[in-house]
Amino acid sequence: MFFGSKKSGGPDAPANTNAAVIFDVSAPDFEDKVMRASMEKPVIVDFWAPWCGPCKQMMPTLEKAVNDLGGDVLLAKVNIDENPELAQALRIQSVPTVYAFLGGRPVDAFQGAQPESAIKTFLHKVVQAAKQMKPDALDIPEALKGAAEALAQGDLMTAQNIYVQVLGQDERNVQAYVGLVRVFIAANELEQAAGMVENAPPEIAKSPLFAEAKTALELAQNKPSGAAAQFEAVLAKNPDDHQARLDFAGALFAEGKKEAAIEQLLISIEKNRMWNEEAARKQLLKYFEALGPVDPLVIESRRKLSSLLFS
């Protein structure tokens, strides 16, 4: 998520030719006007500066090409002098730089002033990509099933495309919204995931599914600093080092080795369930929440946990 307080535009900003399609964007509204808006249609972001001659030369051509598409794409203009945090977040090294956002993330870009033909080709590719992601009709239940399978198999691009399609038809679909958050977490794009969590519509934020995704994000944001092998080596020397085992589980979970992570916490509980105010059990419950109550691994692990606690 992007933060800031300055407004874009100013006396040196080239005039917009269609305020509904072409508009200035600043850090505070970047999340809403670019990232969230790109869930519906492509948003082209032109990073420019008042002192940049090539920026001013190219902008009328870019604006005309966008207007000629009749609303198929939006054009957001960012003055980097007034919004340096946005330039830094997207690693803008020179201007003009143009990004295309689709489905809440950048999908293409170019640097430097381009001729009209190159700009039109760029926009055409983005429009075609958007059409492929948003068909006229979609069987939402089947689509969500396919997206969940793709996510489970690590096919993040397919999962993301499907979730974006669903949100295009039903922008308040909880499963699709939460699924997209999980895609960003799996891709280690935690800022994107955090932005969606922080700006979730109220009806989505109330859902238990959303709570599970929020916990998954918190676990990803607070994963142990170190590789699993590092903590495993510590445990090899001292199997009763509960903190090392807790860190080992966290590293395994962050690496996608969910079953192995849960097994380490169960071992810790079996050895000393009261250690550090039941830290292992509390962490295990967070894993259960992050994975969801119907996950087969959670169901089996809850059975094992009960066996340990009540044996």
HUKA-V783172 format. One record per run of one state. SS is the DSSP state (hx for helix, st for strand, lp for the rest). FROM is the first residue (numbers start at 1). TO is the last residue. If there is no record, write none. Layout:
((SS/FROM/TO) (SS/FROM/TO))
This chain:
((lp/1/21) (st/22/24) (lp/25/26) (hx/27/39) (lp/40/41) (st/42/48) (lp/49/52) (hx/53/68) (lp/69/72) (st/73/79) (lp/80/83) (hx/84/89) (lp/90/96) (st/97/102) (lp/103/104) (st/105/111) (lp/112/115) (hx/116/133) (lp/134/139) (hx/140/152) (lp/153/155) (hx/156/169) (lp/170/173) (hx/174/186) (lp/187/189) (hx/190/198) (lp/199/201) (hx/202/205) (lp/206/207) (hx/208/221) (lp/222/227) (hx/228/237) (lp/238/241) (hx/242/254) (lp/255/257) (hx/258/272) (lp/273/278) (hx/279/291) (lp/292/295) (hx/296/309) (lp/310/311))
